[in-house]
Amino acid sequence: MRNDLKPVELMVTSYSRAAAVCLLLILACAADPGHCREEQAWPVKKTLVGKDGGKSKDVSGIACSTATGFPRSCLVIDDDMQAAQLVTLHDGELIAGKTIDLIDNTFEGRPLELDGEGVAFANGFYYVIGSHGHPRDKKHKLDPKKHADEIKARISASSQVVRVPASTEGTSADGIERTDELRNVLASSPILAASMDKRLEENGLTIEGIAIKSDGTLLAGLRGPILGDERAVVVPVAVESLFSGPPGAAEPFRLSLGKGRGVRDLARFGDGILILAGPMADGPGVYAIFSWDGASENVTLLAELTSFDAERKPEALLPLDKSPAGLRVLILFDGDKEGAPTPVTVPLP
């Protein structure tokens, strides 16, 4: 070991990366206790399955059939899968259960993922929403002319909302419904039509959050586009109209979540909505949690998640419970094994 390191550096080199991160989180909590508490990842028992059959590294959404207490029955999605997975949430751990097939889209015999980006629960059903956007293609391997058919097929696969009965057991698709009507709603919006089917890095349209209000309004939160006045977009539509149709036009909400920030997840909390906001672009950035009434364009910043490593990407948000210290939420991360579910306590206004 090098002997020219400073004491703090010696501590970091003496532990695993995970231990070092925990140390930094503890220091951050001590410096700003109102914004950071209980930041130790919960274990996942059994396996949250990923695309390769191993542990998921692309957890992108979670919702539970009950809003309070433990244990809770929940549904988790990985955006590289055609399936979702049942989990049991305890206070301190997740227990992975069976997977449920959601779609069966293919291209040239290959399965196409839903690119599921959010989960909500309402009135006995889970709702899983696809990104409704151009396939992620950071290295631009998809040529718009040469691969036009594949791009179209992948957009079609991701442009679905899937309704899953909470009583579903096993992998059977019995009772599962799918709709692509939300795509028509998005295309009919003057502020969104030009962003349809564009790459995310070109300010293209991509959904990453879903919540359902008590009146049956589905809220689709967009990571992109970011509007010219630096506002993010949430599109409201009656959830039943998506399955019984036609849903008609919608008037999107334009929310100020900070420069360059879009919606990374939505979660219903009481009569309101929690918003997990983060950079529209790839790469490091500051994520934040906002509260929103779901009816106006007024949002309240609860906390910026500055205690996490800047390279980590908070991807899913689940309210846990309230206490005098504030609101405890569970954050799951894209890129971490099985989402590294981490509880965070944020202040309430």
N, C-alpha and C positions, 0 to 999 in steps of 0.2 A: 504494500500500500504506500502511496506517496506520503512523505512526511512534511510537505510544504503546503498542505491544505489548511484552510482555516477551520476552526472547530465545527461550524455548521456544515461545511463541506464534508468533513470527516464523518459527521452523523449521516449525511445523505448517502455517502459511498458505503456505509456500513450496513445499510438496509436494502431491501428490495425496492424497486420503483414504487410498488403499491404502498409500502411503509413510508417512503418519503412523501408521497402524496398525502397520506393521512397526517403526517407531521405538519405539512404546510397548511392543511385544512384546520388543524387544531390551533395553529398560530393565527390564522385568519379569523377564526371564531373568537379567539381571545381579544383580537383587535377590534372586532365589530360584532359583538354577540347578538345584536338585534337582527342581523341579516344572515347568520350562519350558525346552525346548531345541528347536532346529531348527525354529522356527515360521515357516517361509516356505512359502506355498502352492505346490504343484506345478502346472505347466501341464497342461492337457488338450488333446491334439491331436485334430483333427477335431472332432466336436461331440457332447456328451451332449444328447440331444434332449428338449425339453420339450413341454408340451401344445400350444403355439402353433406348433410346428415350429422354433422358435428354440432358443437355449441353455436347458437346464433350469435352473429356479430352485427346484425342489422335490425335490432329491435326498434320498432317505429311507433308503436301505439299500445295502449292498455286501457281497459274500462272494466268496471265491476258491476254486478247486478244489484248490489246494495251500496249505499253511500256512506254508511257508518258502521262501526264495530268490526270485529274480527271473529272468526275467519270470514273472508269474502270469496265468492266465486267470481272469477274474472276471465277475460279473453285478451290474449296478447298476439300481436302480429309482428312478422319480420317482413320487410319490404321486398325481399328476394324470393318470397315463397308464394305458392298458390293456396296455401292453407293458413289457418290460424290455430292457436293452441290454447286449450283451457288451462288455467292455473288456479291454485288456491292460495290466497294471500293471508298470511298471518302477520301479526305485529312483530316483525323481525326476520321474516323469511318468506320466500315464494316456493311453492311446490308445483312443479310442472306436471301437467296431465296429458290427456289425449289431444291429438291434432284433428282438425275439422277441415275437410276440403271445401274451398270456397268457389273456385272457378276451374275450368278445364280448357282454357284457350291454348291453342298451339300454332306454331308456324313451321311449316315443312317438317312436321312430326315432332318438333321440340316444344315442350311446355313453356308458356309465357307467364311470367309472374304478374300478379295483380298490382304490384307496386303499392301495396296497402300502406297508407300513411297515417291512419287514425282510426280509433275505435270509440264508439259511444254506446250507451245503453239507455233504452226507454221502453216502458210498457211491455216488458217481457221479451224484448229483442235486443240483440247486439247489432250494431250497424258498423260495417267496415268500409272505408272509403279508399278508392284508388287515387293515384296522383293526378289522373286526367291530363297528363302532360307528356311532352317529348321524352323518350327514353334518356336516362342519364348516360352521357357519352363524353367523359372528360377528355379523352384523347381524340375525339372526332373520328372514330373509326367508321361511323355510319354515314355513308355518302347519301345526300338527299335524293339523288337520282338513282344510283346503283342499288341502294337499299330501300327504295321508296316503299315497296310492299311490306318489308319487315318492319319499318318504322310505323306504317299504318296499322299493322297487326298488333304491335306492341302498345301503341296508343289506345287502340280499341280494347285491349285486355285491361289496361289500367283505368279506362273510363267507365268504371262500374261502381255502384254502391251495392253492397251485399248485406242482406238482412238474415240474421241467424237466430232462431228461437233459443232462448236461454235454456230450454229444457233439452236441447240437443245433446246426445251422448254418443261417444265413439266418433268414427270418421264418416258416417253416413251423411249424405247431402239432403236427406228427407226434410222438407219444410223450409229449406233455404231458398230465398228469392234474390234475383239479381235485376238491376235496372241500369240503363245507360242514359236515362232522361236528363240527368244533371248536366251532361255535356251540352245539350240543347239550351239549357238555361244559361250556361256560361257563354255560349256563342252568341246569344241574343243580347248580351250586355254591351253597350257601346264602349265602355272603358276596358273591356276584357277581350273582345273579339279579335283585335289585332295581335294579341299575345298567345292565342290558341296555337298549339303545335309547334311553338318555337322552343329552342333550347333554353334552359334555365339561365345560362350565362348571357343570353340575349334578351333578358327580362321576360322570359317566357312564362306561361301559366303552369303552375304546379301547386296542387293541394297538399297540405300537410296536417290539417287539423279538422276535427269534426266534433260537434256537440249538438245535443237536441234539447231544446227548451221544454218547459212543462206544457206549453201550448201546442207542441208538435212541430215547431219550426226547427228544421235542420240548418245548422250554421256550418258552412264549409270555409275553413280558414286557408288563405293562400300564402304560400311562401313567396311566390312571385306571380304577377309582376308587382314591383313597387311603383306607385304612381309618381308623376312628376313633382308633386308637392311632398314627396317622401312619406306617403301614407300607404299602409298595408290594406288588404282587401279581405272582407268576409262576406260571403254570399248567403243570404237567407232564402229558404224555400220550404214549403210545407212538405214534410217527409212523406205523408200519405200520397200526395200528388205525384211523387216520383214513381210510385209503384202502381197507382191507378190511372195516372196521367189524364190529360197533359198538364204539366206543372205551370206553364206560362212563364212570363218574364219575372225578373227579380230586380230589386234596387239594392245594389251592394252597399255595405258599410265601408267607410274609409277611415281607418284608425291610425293615429299617430303613435307609433311604437318605437320611434327613434330612427335616426338616419340609417338607411340601408337595411333595416330590420323588417322581416316578414313574420308571418305566423308559422311557428314550428309545431304547435299543438294547441288544442282547445279542450277544456274540461268543464262540465257543469259543476257549480258549487252553490248549493242553496238555490236562490232565485236568480243568481247571476252566473257569470262565466269567468273562468280563469284562462288567461292567454300566456302560453310559453312563446316568447318572441326571440328571434335570433337572426343572424345575418342571412340575407337572401343568397349571397355568394358563398362559394365553398371557401374553406380556410378558417383560421381562427377568428373569433369575434366575441363580443360581450352579449350574453344571453340575459333575458330578464323575464320576470313574471308580473303580469298586470291583472287587475280586476276590471270587469266590464259588466254593465247591466244587460248587454245583449239587445238593447233597444235603441240606444242613442249612439253617438260617436264619441262619447266621453269615456276615457279610460284612466285608471289610476295605477301608477307604478308602485308595486309592492316591494320589489327587490331586484337588484342586478346580481347575477350569479357570478360574482368576481372571485369567489374562493376556489373555483374549479380551475384546473389546468386549462389554459387558453386553447389547447389543441383538442380538448374534448368537446363533444357535440351533444348537448341535451336534446333529446328527441321526443320524449313522451312525459306526460305530466298526469299525476293522479292525486287528488285531494285525499288526505288521510283523516285528520281530526284537528280540532281547535283546542287551544289551551290559553292560559293567561300570557304565555310567551308568544303566541301568534298562531298562524296556520301551518300545520305540518303537511308537506306534500312529498310524494315519491317521484324522483326524477330517474328516467332511464336514458341511457346514452347509446347513440349510434357509434359503432366501432369498438365498443367494449364487449367482452364476452358476456352473453346473456343479459346485456343491458346494464350491468352493474347497478342494480336498483339501489338508489341512495336517498334517504330521507333528509329533507331540508325544512327548517322552520323559518317562515318569513313573517314579518310584522303585518298586521291588518290595520287599515285606516281607522 
